[in-house]
Amino acid sequence: MEPTTSAMSYFTGMDGFIWFVGIVEKKVDDPLRLNRCKVRIIGWHEFDTTILPTDDLPWALPLLPLTHSRNTLDIREGDWVVGFFLDAQLGQQPIIFGKLPAYPSDTNVGSQG
């Protein structure tokens, strides 16, 4: 059975795979307690936090392996992460599948995310 044209436009993998690199800005206070975090996605989100505050970023859901025994994740604020959008071009359902660990820096970016 072939998928319909309308079904294909919302099926991950049929409408283009959009991956991203972003910076974790907030990891605490996930109201659903799913270890989601707020990620500012490079090239997708405005980096000026006065224009797009951290709280207005969509929650990014971590992709955990099936062998993961607990719903915990070793991601910290400041870590760079790699992921994809589950909803493709809409860009409102980010999924994180990897990270590039952060290292301490003396750089002060001020109002920049």
TILOVO-480536 format. One line per field, with one value per residue: x, y, z of N, C-alpha, C, O in turn; residue number from 1. Coordinates in steps of 0.02 Angstrom, whole numbers, m for minus. Each point is the difference from the previous one (the first is absolute). Layout:
REM TILOVO-480536
n.u: [X | ...]
n.v: [Y | ...]
n.w: [Z | ...]
ca.u: [X | ...]
ca.v: [Y | ...]
ca.w: [Z | ...]
c.u: [X | ...]
c.v: [Y | ...]
c.w: [Z | ...]
o.u: [X | ...]
o.v: [Y | ...]
o.w: [Z | ...]
resi: [NUM | ...]
This chain:
REM TILOVO-480536
n.u: [42 | m55 | 104 | m73 | m58 | m111 | m32 | m13 | m97 | m59 | 34 | m1 | 55 | m99 | 21 | 52 | 101 | m74 | 98 | 23 | 24 | 14 | m60 | 62 | m109 | m55 | 45 | 18 | m30 | 64 | m57 | 58 | 67 | 2 | 11 | m107 | 14 | 41 | m55 | 100 | m96 | 93 | 0 | m2 | 80 | m93 | 83 | m61 | 74 | 62 | 74 | 99 | m93 | 78 | m30 | 57 | 92 | 16 | m95 | 98 | m45 | 12 | 88 | m91 | 105 | m7 | 101 | m55 | 89 | 72 | m84 | 94 | 16 | 70 | m95 | 85 | m28 | m49 | m66 | 94 | m87 | m8 | m29 | m96 | m18 | m39 | 15 | 93 | m51 | m61 | 54 | m86 | 41 | 36 | 65 | m4 | 78 | 2 | 95 | m15 | 57 | m68 | 24 | 54 | m81 | 94 | m16 | 26 | m78 | 26 | m12 | 111 | m64]
n.v: [m59 | 38 | 34 | 23 | 42 | m14 | m99 | m3 | 51 | m92 | m28 | m22 | 89 | 34 | 30 | m97 | m33 | 22 | 7 | m44 | 110 | m62 | 91 | m78 | 15 | m85 | m1 | 103 | m52 | m91 | 74 | m9 | 87 | 78 | 67 | 33 | 20 | 79 | m14 | 39 | 7 | m63 | 112 | m38 | m25 | 57 | 51 | 61 | m6 | 78 | m51 | m48 | 40 | 10 | 82 | 79 | m16 | m32 | m47 | 2 | m51 | m24 | 5 | m50 | m16 | m67 | 22 | 80 | m10 | 78 | 32 | m59 | 101 | m54 | 45 | 46 | 51 | 28 | m77 | m46 | 52 | m112 | 58 | m30 | 34 | m2 | 105 | m63 | m2 | m87 | m98 | m71 | m58 | 83 | m36 | m25 | 30 | 110 | m49 | 111 | m88 | 23 | 100 | m32 | 72 | 39 | m82 | 107 | m80 | 2 | 88 | m12 | m29]
n.w: [0 | m87 | 28 | 82 | m87 | 9 | m40 | m112 | m24 | 21 | m102 | 110 | m36 | 42 | 105 | 6 | m35 | 81 | m55 | 102 | m11 | 92 | 27 | 53 | m23 | m46 | 103 | 38 | 94 | m3 | m62 | m96 | 23 | m83 | 90 | 14 | m109 | 68 | m96 | 35 | m58 | 6 | 10 | 105 | 75 | 23 | m56 | m71 | 85 | m52 | m68 | 20 | 52 | 80 | 70 | m55 | 63 | m107 | 36 | 55 | m89 | 109 | m69 | 44 | 37 | m90 | m44 | m56 | 66 | m36 | 67 | m18 | 42 | m67 | 40 | m58 | 96 | m97 | 50 | m42 | m49 | 12 | m90 | 50 | m106 | 105 | 39 | 9 | m100 | 30 | m14 | m16 | m88 | 68 | m84 | 110 | m77 | 16 | 37 | 9 | 40 | 86 | m43 | 93 | 34 | m47 | m76 | m21 | 17 | 108 | m71 | 1 | m88]
ca.u: [m42 | 38 | m27 | m30 | 42 | m5 | 35 | 71 | 27 | 10 | 32 | 72 | 39 | m30 | m6 | 65 | 27 | 32 | 39 | 24 | 46 | m24 | 31 | m48 | m3 | m38 | m12 | m42 | m70 | m42 | m63 | m17 | 54 | 24 | 69 | 4 | 37 | m8 | 59 | 2 | 25 | 40 | m28 | m72 | m25 | 34 | 47 | m10 | m50 | m51 | m49 | m27 | 23 | 9 | m63 | m42 | 24 | m37 | 34 | 32 | m5 | 59 | m10 | 39 | 2 | m45 | 35 | 8 | m40 | m35 | m16 | 45 | 41 | 58 | 5 | 4 | m8 | 62 | 20 | m23 | m34 | m18 | m66 | m41 | m68 | m48 | m50 | 34 | 5 | m35 | 52 | m26 | 8 | 69 | 21 | 73 | 27 | 70 | 25 | 70 | 5 | 24 | 58 | m3 | 25 | m6 | m35 | m65 | m36 | m50 | m69 | m1 | m13]
ca.v: [59 | 62 | 55 | 55 | 59 | 40 | m37 | 4 | 65 | 4 | m62 | 12 | m37 | 9 | 71 | 32 | m8 | 62 | m9 | 63 | 6 | 53 | 9 | m9 | 60 | m14 | m72 | m10 | 22 | m32 | m16 | m70 | m40 | m47 | 20 | 44 | 62 | 54 | 2 | 53 | m34 | 44 | 12 | m7 | 46 | 64 | m7 | 54 | m24 | 51 | m11 | m67 | m24 | m72 | m33 | m5 | m54 | m62 | m52 | m51 | m66 | m42 | m67 | m46 | m69 | m47 | m32 | 49 | m27 | 53 | 59 | 54 | 20 | 40 | 61 | 59 | 65 | 18 | m53 | 3 | m62 | m14 | m31 | 9 | 20 | m52 | 29 | 27 | 72 | 39 | 15 | 9 | m62 | m21 | m62 | 0 | m68 | m1 | 63 | 19 | 28 | 69 | 9 | 66 | 55 | 65 | 44 | 26 | 17 | 51 | m17 | m51 | m67]
ca.w: [0 | m6 | 41 | m36 | m6 | 62 | 54 | m13 | 17 | 72 | 21 | 7 | m49 | m66 | m16 | 10 | 67 | 19 | 61 | 27 | 55 | 44 | 66 | 54 | 42 | 61 | 9 | 59 | 0 | m51 | 35 | m9 | 30 | m51 | m14 | m57 | 13 | m48 | m42 | m51 | m59 | m41 | m66 | 1 | 51 | 11 | 56 | 48 | 49 | 11 | m54 | 12 | 66 | 9 | 17 | m60 | m44 | 10 | 38 | m40 | 32 | m14 | m27 | 42 | m26 | 33 | 55 | 54 | 56 | 36 | m41 | 18 | m56 | 20 | m39 | 43 | m33 | m33 | m46 | m69 | m16 | m69 | m2 | m60 | 14 | m13 | m44 | m59 | m11 | 52 | 49 | 67 | 39 | m6 | 33 | 9 | m1 | 19 | 28 | m2 | 68 | 9 | 42 | 30 | m41 | 31 | m46 | 23 | m59 | 17 | m15 | m52 | 24]
c.u: [45 | m30 | m30 | 47 | m1 | 35 | 75 | 29 | 12 | 32 | 75 | 38 | m28 | m1 | 66 | 21 | 38 | 35 | 28 | 56 | m25 | 35 | m55 | 1 | m36 | m15 | m48 | m71 | m42 | m65 | m21 | 51 | 25 | 72 | 5 | 40 | m16 | 66 | m7 | 37 | 33 | m29 | m75 | m32 | 42 | 46 | m7 | m56 | m51 | m54 | m35 | 27 | 4 | m66 | m47 | 24 | m42 | 41 | 28 | 0 | 62 | m21 | 46 | 0 | m47 | 33 | 11 | m46 | m39 | m12 | 42 | 46 | 56 | 9 | m1 | m14 | 68 | 25 | m27 | m30 | m15 | m68 | m34 | m70 | m47 | m54 | 29 | 1 | m36 | 47 | m23 | 8 | 72 | 14 | 77 | 24 | 74 | 22 | 75 | 12 | 30 | 65 | m3 | 31 | m10 | m39 | m67 | m37 | m57 | m70 | m6 | m11 | 61]
c.v: [62 | 53 | 54 | 59 | 41 | m35 | 5 | 66 | 9 | m62 | 11 | m46 | 6 | 73 | 37 | m5 | 64 | m10 | 67 | m10 | 58 | 0 | m6 | 62 | m12 | m74 | m13 | 22 | m29 | m21 | m73 | m48 | m55 | 13 | 41 | 62 | 51 | 6 | 57 | m28 | 50 | 5 | m5 | 50 | 63 | m8 | 56 | m19 | 54 | m5 | m67 | m26 | m76 | m36 | m8 | m53 | m62 | m49 | m51 | m65 | m41 | m68 | m47 | m70 | m45 | m33 | 47 | m19 | 53 | 58 | 59 | 14 | 45 | 58 | 58 | 62 | 20 | m54 | 15 | m68 | m5 | m34 | 11 | 22 | m56 | 24 | 37 | 76 | 42 | 18 | 11 | m62 | m25 | m63 | 2 | m72 | m3 | 67 | 7 | 34 | 71 | m1 | 72 | 53 | 65 | 49 | 20 | 24 | 50 | m23 | m51 | m68 | m44]
c.w: [0 | 46 | m44 | m2 | 64 | 58 | m9 | 23 | 75 | 28 | 2 | m48 | m70 | m22 | 10 | 73 | 17 | 67 | 21 | 51 | 42 | 66 | 53 | 44 | 66 | 4 | 58 | m14 | m57 | 34 | m8 | 29 | m48 | m19 | m64 | 19 | m55 | m37 | m51 | m60 | m47 | m71 | m4 | 48 | 3 | 61 | 52 | 47 | 18 | m53 | 9 | 66 | 2 | 13 | m60 | m50 | 11 | 42 | m48 | 39 | m15 | m28 | 38 | m31 | 40 | 60 | 59 | 57 | 37 | m48 | 24 | m59 | 25 | m48 | 49 | m41 | m28 | m47 | m70 | m16 | m74 | 1 | m67 | 22 | m20 | m49 | m60 | m1 | 53 | 57 | 71 | 44 | m8 | 41 | 3 | m2 | 16 | 28 | m11 | 67 | 0 | 41 | 27 | m45 | 38 | m43 | 29 | m62 | 13 | m16 | m55 | 32 | m7]
o.u: [44 | m61 | 23 | 46 | 52 | 30 | 37 | 58 | 33 | m3 | 31 | m11 | 36 | m11 | 1 | m40 | 51 | m32 | 1 | 11 | m17 | 42 | m51 | 52 | 11 | m27 | m28 | m14 | m47 | 1 | m37 | m11 | 9 | 24 | 53 | 9 | m25 | 52 | m50 | 60 | m30 | m12 | m30 | m50 | 61 | m21 | 27 | m58 | m50 | m57 | m61 | 54 | m35 | m13 | m46 | m33 | m25 | 61 | m35 | 22 | 19 | m49 | 61 | m50 | m15 | m35 | 30 | m61 | m51 | 35 | m28 | 11 | m11 | 49 | m40 | 8 | 51 | 42 | m55 | 29 | m2 | m13 | 31 | m19 | m1 | m29 | m31 | 24 | 15 | m6 | 31 | m16 | 12 | m25 | 32 | m26 | 29 | m36 | 36 | m23 | 43 | 14 | m26 | 51 | m48 | m9 | m39 | 22 | m35 | m23 | m55 | 26 | m2]
o.v: [7 | 5 | 11 | 4 | 24 | 33 | 4 | 3 | 47 | m12 | 14 | m60 | m13 | 15 | 62 | 13 | 15 | m8 | 47 | m55 | 53 | m42 | 34 | 18 | 36 | m29 | m55 | 33 | 32 | m44 | m25 | m61 | m58 | m26 | 1 | 15 | m17 | 10 | 4 | m15 | 49 | m51 | 16 | 32 | m2 | m27 | m7 | m5 | m15 | 22 | m5 | m29 | m35 | m53 | m40 | m13 | m11 | 2 | m22 | m2 | m5 | m30 | 5 | m20 | 13 | m24 | m19 | m3 | m16 | 8 | 52 | m43 | 44 | 2 | 2 | 1 | m5 | 15 | 27 | m52 | 51 | m41 | 18 | m7 | m22 | m39 | 44 | 32 | 59 | 54 | 39 | 3 | m49 | m8 | 13 | m44 | m54 | 49 | m49 | 57 | 16 | m47 | 44 | m13 | 8 | 58 | m42 | 47 | 19 | m51 | m16 | m14 | m59]
o.w: [42 | 6 | m56 | 40 | 21 | 42 | 49 | 20 | 20 | 61 | m52 | m2 | m48 | m58 | 1 | 45 | m31 | 52 | m39 | 25 | m27 | 14 | m3 | 28 | 48 | m47 | 5 | m49 | m22 | 44 | 43 | 1 | 20 | m50 | m33 | 59 | m54 | 30 | m36 | 3 | m21 | m32 | m51 | m16 | m9 | 51 | 55 | m21 | 32 | 11 | m6 | 3 | m37 | m28 | 2 | m50 | 56 | 0 | m46 | 58 | m58 | 22 | m5 | m30 | 58 | 46 | 50 | m8 | 32 | m50 | 18 | m43 | 41 | m38 | 46 | m61 | 35 | m43 | m8 | 17 | m36 | 43 | m49 | 58 | m57 | m37 | m28 | 47 | 6 | 29 | 37 | 60 | m34 | 55 | m51 | 35 | m1 | m6 | m9 | 8 | m40 | 36 | m33 | m34 | 37 | 18 | 21 | m33 | m46 | 27 | m23 | 54 | 18]
resi: [1 | 2 | 3 | 4 | 5 | 6 | 7 | 8 | 9 | 10 | 11 | 12 | 13 | 14 | 15 | 16 | 17 | 18 | 19 | 20 | 21 | 22 | 23 | 24 | 25 | 26 | 27 | 28 | 29 | 30 | 31 | 32 | 33 | 34 | 35 | 36 | 37 | 38 | 39 | 40 | 41 | 42 | 43 | 44 | 45 | 46 | 47 | 48 | 49 | 50 | 51 | 52 | 53 | 54 | 55 | 56 | 57 | 58 | 59 | 60 | 61 | 62 | 63 | 64 | 65 | 66 | 67 | 68 | 69 | 70 | 71 | 72 | 73 | 74 | 75 | 76 | 77 | 78 | 79 | 80 | 81 | 82 | 83 | 84 | 85 | 86 | 87 | 88 | 89 | 90 | 91 | 92 | 93 | 94 | 95 | 96 | 97 | 98 | 99 | 100 | 101 | 102 | 103 | 104 | 105 | 106 | 107 | 108 | 109 | 110 | 111 | 112 | 113]
